[in-house]
Amino acid sequence: MKNTINTTNPFNNKSLNSYTLFTEQQVENSLELADSCFSTWKKTSVSERTSLLSVLGDLLNKNKAEFSELMTLEMGKPISQSRAEIEKCITLCDFYETNAESFLADDIIETEAEESYISYDPLGTILAVMPWNYPFWQVLRFAIPTVTAGNTVLLKHASNVTGCALAIQELFEQAGYPKGCFQTLLVDHKTIASIISNDIVKAVSLTGSEKAGKSIAEIAGKNLKKCVLELGGNNACIILDDADLDTYMDTIVNARMQNTGQSCIAAKRFIVTEGIHDTFIKRFKAIIENLRYSNPLDENTTISTLAREDLAEDLQKQVDDAISKGAQVVVGNSRNKLYFEATLLANATPEMDVFKEETFGPVAPVFKVKNLDEALKLAGNSKFGLGTMVFTKDIETVSKKVIEINDGAFFINELVKSDSRLPFGGTKASGYGRELSQEGIREFVNVKTVYIKH
């Protein structure tokens, strides 16, 4: 039975580190420590908790170069994008340092009582199961509001970013959070069910695949525990005839190619009206032909390898399926182990896997439509519901169509992205629950009615 986690640099296949999985006793000790810490942490004032966010942000800034390199080595992200991820985490600290106290303040409700209000009390220990594609951001966007609300956190991170997982625990401890407030568990997926079933764990948050979400939800449901699921996406990017390509073309390409296309909120279906279709294809092709593939530690690298070879293999099957059904390769479709060339497909149709499934890599299929109504109908034809983006000059008309898309986000003239100030999450097979903003910090609290008659 394998009892180690081995991490490898996906760019050159060099071994990075080896970690020993926790024993059952170590897992039990971690659970008990989290529970013990919660008994005191929940009683600290919100102002005490938010004061630590300032220290956390300073440490992220101080260690930005180290953390960025660690991310790039473990999962292959271009170093400039790794730095941007740490910088985004710093803004998250700043946001909740400023706003958490008001988000968690009692809401006074006028009733027949002398005093009645809603109290937002922490639940206890929350388990987080997190992915590798944004190793710091995905964890911290969950953990910072959850811990600031007074909970303690146990993290089961993706095994290929175990170094990042341990670095995040050390980050919290160096910032002055009490021991047990945030802990990383070095466990395999088989152990997750027993951890969720443990009475100490009160809820679970997963960012991952639809398959993983269903599994976690089933276990949580059997144990009557809340879960927040941030799952896959198949975001439509609608380009209308009046779109300002001079201003937004780089944004549109970045919406697909950032993080080498390995993002749940990436643009994955490009739905383009016929009047601008040919121009769009030409300009998209010109930009991706100039993406620079090299060592991701190189400052000039703009696209890298995928994180695992099976991801490249799955992507190749999806592209092959599209070609067999009539798609035209405008550029790309070259693969070498974990490397997959940025690929643009024309003549894509809804019968193809690149329409029906999530493509987790740098492949952009283009679907030609006649007008906005046809574009919206095609965009909504998906089991996923994470986000939709529309590029147009006619803001007024498109704004009236927001209700027609049943996604968690609708962006006009911008790529779908997470922002600390706004709730983030999906519908349908993209999951449920919200992270970030006021909604995110209130996901793992007991919304308690307090009613007092003297």
MOQUI-V726870 format. One record per helix or strand of 3 or more residues. SS is the DSSP state (~ for helix, > for strand). FROM is the first residue (numbers start at 0). LEN is the number of residues. Records with the same first field share a line. If there is no record, write none. Layout:
SS: FROM-LEN, FROM-LEN
This chain:
>: 3-5, 14-6, 114-8, 124-5, 151-5, 181-3, 200-7, 225-5, 234-5, 266-7, 327-4, 342-4, 362-7, 387-4, 409-3, 444-8
~: 23-18, 45-17, 63-12, 78-25, 136-12, 158-16, 188-9, 209-13, 244-17, 276-12, 308-16, 352-4, 371-9, 394-5, 401-3, 436-5
